[in-house]
Amino acid sequence: MPSKNLINTLRADYPHIEFTPGEHFKWSASEKTVYFNARDDAGETFLLHELAHALLDHDDFDLDIQLVRKEAEAWDMTIAELSDKYGVDVDEKEAEMSLESYRHWLFMRSKCPDCGTHGLQTKNTHYKCIACGCSWRANDARICGLKRYRVAA
């Protein structure tokens, strides 16, 4: 769990960013708020990761690959800068596992529900299979289960 000392230090260092307890670790660009789970054992690492999103001015994304890129950038900053600055030991294997979960998310969203070939994202949540022509959309599924729905081409 994130220590009160670290949270207070971050609040002092970044007064333009709110740090608020929540169910999940996340950065809300629209609210300028880092939400953190106070009960998570790896809390300091993920708190710094979400802070990295804030410092990198990450906001919404249009294509899934943009989210994966933003996650990689945030982990790079967490490991290279923030962990030393705030004296938090970041387990690089844990960071890589977190990043791999986003890669897997992208991989599964792009899988054609008809033939299993991986398609191309055409807009926000929509995909098209290059093998069979099937079109589908996918739900967000970063926290909940992935669902893919066929749509008319």
Salt bridges, closest charged atoms under 4 A:
GLU23 OE1 - HIS24 NE2 3.96
ASP59 OD1 - LYS70 NZ 3.44
ASP64 OD2 - ARG109 NE 2.71
GLU71 OE1 - HIS49 NE2 2.82
GLU71 OE2 - HIS53 NE2 3.10
GLU73 OE1 - HIS58 NE2 2.79
GLU73 OE2 - ARG69 NH1 2.88
GLU96 OE2 - ARG103 NH1 2.67
GLU100 OE1 - ARG103 NH1 2.91
ASP114 OD1 - ARG150 NE 2.55
ASP140 OD1 - ARG142 NE 2.87
